[in-house]
């Protein structure tokens, strides 16, 4: 049973890493998983993340705020929070976006590759 749990945790970390202060979406996506989706990943800071990806890149994501904390997301592609003017900024190893959240609200992120 322990081996199964270790494997599952490792797979989840390929899709989402919640670092102190930010969430990293699809940080280590295996080439064999060129297209897919995941729902309900829990992250530090009180967030629940759903994602879809295509051609090895994030396509859409939704982030539910469970605590109402600021959300900082790191991605390999630029994203936009639907219904806002908030856009990503280029950082040395990808893109980053930051936005304030309300407890219980879900935020939709879109990329240019959708």
Kinemage of the C-alpha trace (Angstrom):
@kinemage 1
@onewidth
@group {chain A} dominant
@subgroup {mainchain}
@vectorlist {calphas} color= white
{ca unk a 1} P 0.000 0.000 0.000
{ca unk a 2} L 2.826 2.426 0.811
{ca unk a 3} L 4.372 1.955 -2.626
{ca unk a 4} L 1.075 2.829 -4.277
{ca unk a 5} L 0.746 6.024 -2.222
{ca unk a 6} L 4.321 7.068 -2.960
{ca unk a 7} L 3.711 6.549 -6.681
{ca unk a 8} L 0.486 8.542 -6.605
{ca unk a 9} L 2.130 11.422 -4.731
{ca unk a 10} L 4.989 11.437 -7.224
{ca unk a 11} L 2.593 11.586 -10.156
{ca unk a 12} L 0.696 14.474 -8.557
{ca unk a 13} L 3.962 16.401 -8.089
{ca unk a 14} L 4.654 16.106 -11.820
{ca unk a 15} L 1.391 17.979 -12.398
{ca unk a 16} L 1.305 20.460 -9.507
{ca unk a 17} L 3.939 21.606 -7.069
{ca unk a 18} L 2.792 23.908 -4.320
{ca unk a 19} L 5.919 25.731 -3.284
{ca unk a 20} L 6.018 28.149 -0.343
{ca unk a 21} L 4.389 31.253 -1.823
{ca unk a 22} L 3.317 29.968 -5.242
{ca unk a 23} L 1.801 27.126 -7.263
{ca unk a 24} L 3.744 25.605 -10.169
{ca unk a 25} L 1.397 24.161 -12.819
{ca unk a 26} L 2.663 21.199 -14.886
{ca unk a 27} L 6.295 21.536 -13.725
{ca unk a 28} L 7.411 18.050 -14.834
{ca unk a 29} L 4.850 16.734 -17.294
{ca unk a 30} L 6.093 13.450 -18.819
{ca unk a 31} L 6.272 13.355 -22.626
{ca unk a 32} L 4.023 10.289 -22.580
{ca unk a 33} L 1.235 12.449 -21.131
{ca unk a 34} L 0.986 14.834 -24.104
{ca unk a 35} L -2.725 15.395 -23.509
{ca unk a 36} L -4.806 15.011 -20.382
{ca unk a 37} L -6.592 16.490 -17.417
{ca unk a 38} L -6.692 16.278 -13.639
{ca unk a 39} L -9.247 17.475 -11.096
{ca unk a 40} L -9.196 18.234 -7.407
{ca unk a 41} L -5.486 18.577 -6.651
{ca unk a 42} L -5.032 20.276 -3.277
{ca unk a 43} L -2.295 22.890 -2.919
{ca unk a 44} L -0.658 24.933 -0.183
{ca unk a 45} L -2.360 28.177 0.672
{ca unk a 46} L -5.810 26.616 0.532
{ca unk a 47} L -6.300 26.076 -3.199
{ca unk a 48} L -7.885 23.291 -5.244
{ca unk a 49} L -6.677 23.001 -8.839
{ca unk a 50} L -8.141 21.442 -11.997
{ca unk a 51} L -6.129 21.458 -15.247
{ca unk a 52} L -6.313 20.386 -18.877
{ca unk a 53} L -3.292 20.217 -21.132
{ca unk a 54} L -2.670 19.529 -24.798
{ca unk a 55} L 0.557 19.103 -26.790
{ca unk a 56} L 2.584 19.109 -23.539
{ca unk a 57} L 1.294 22.577 -22.529
{ca unk a 58} L -1.288 23.913 -20.142
{ca unk a 59} L -4.555 24.648 -21.932
{ca unk a 60} L -6.955 25.655 -19.144
{ca unk a 61} L -6.966 25.592 -15.371
{ca unk a 62} L -9.353 26.467 -12.590
{ca unk a 63} L -8.278 27.405 -9.097
{ca unk a 64} L -10.754 27.328 -6.229
{ca unk a 65} L -9.800 29.436 -3.231
{ca unk a 66} L -10.613 27.612 -0.014
{ca unk a 67} L -9.214 30.318 2.307
{ca unk a 68} L -9.317 33.603 0.377
{ca unk a 69} L -5.530 34.026 0.162
{ca unk a 70} L -3.500 35.659 -2.617
{ca unk a 71} L -2.774 33.196 -5.427
{ca unk a 72} L 0.570 33.239 -7.232
{ca unk a 73} L 0.916 30.812 -10.137
{ca unk a 74} L 3.981 29.859 -12.162
{ca unk a 75} L 3.527 28.332 -15.636
{ca unk a 76} L 5.576 27.600 -18.746
{ca unk a 77} L 3.085 29.528 -20.925
{ca unk a 78} L 1.350 32.898 -20.458
{ca unk a 79} L -2.128 32.722 -18.892
{ca unk a 80} L -4.966 35.127 -18.192
{ca unk a 81} L -7.543 35.072 -15.405
{ca unk a 82} L -10.966 35.137 -17.095
{ca unk a 83} L -13.052 38.215 -16.387
{ca unk a 84} L -10.066 40.301 -15.244
{ca unk a 85} L -7.311 42.445 -16.707
{ca unk a 86} L -4.704 40.416 -14.832
{ca unk a 87} L -2.054 38.938 -17.131
{ca unk a 88} L 1.158 37.019 -16.614
{ca unk a 89} L 4.578 38.550 -16.422
{ca unk a 90} L 7.660 36.928 -17.928
{ca unk a 91} L 10.093 35.550 -15.358
{ca unk a 92} L 13.444 33.809 -16.029
{ca unk a 93} L 11.989 30.276 -16.034
{ca unk a 94} L 8.504 30.871 -17.445
{ca unk a 95} L 5.558 33.090 -16.523
{ca unk a 96} L 3.972 34.184 -13.276
{ca unk a 97} L 0.563 35.596 -12.403
{ca unk a 98} L -0.678 36.900 -9.066
{ca unk a 99} L -4.203 37.760 -7.957
{ca unk a 100} L -6.235 38.201 -4.795
{ca unk a 101} L -8.954 35.633 -4.176
{ca unk a 102} L -12.221 35.370 -2.307
{ca unk a 103} L -12.926 32.330 -0.151
{ca unk a 104} L -15.060 29.816 -2.063
{ca unk a 105} L -14.630 31.462 -5.478
{ca unk a 106} L -13.243 29.583 -8.491
{ca unk a 107} L -10.958 31.383 -10.949
{ca unk a 108} L -10.572 30.235 -14.566
{ca unk a 109} L -7.219 30.548 -16.317
{ca unk a 110} L -6.824 30.388 -20.084
{ca unk a 111} L -3.743 30.178 -22.292
{ca unk a 112} L -3.127 31.169 -25.890
{ca unk a 113} L -2.867 27.484 -26.902
{ca unk a 114} L -6.484 26.574 -26.015
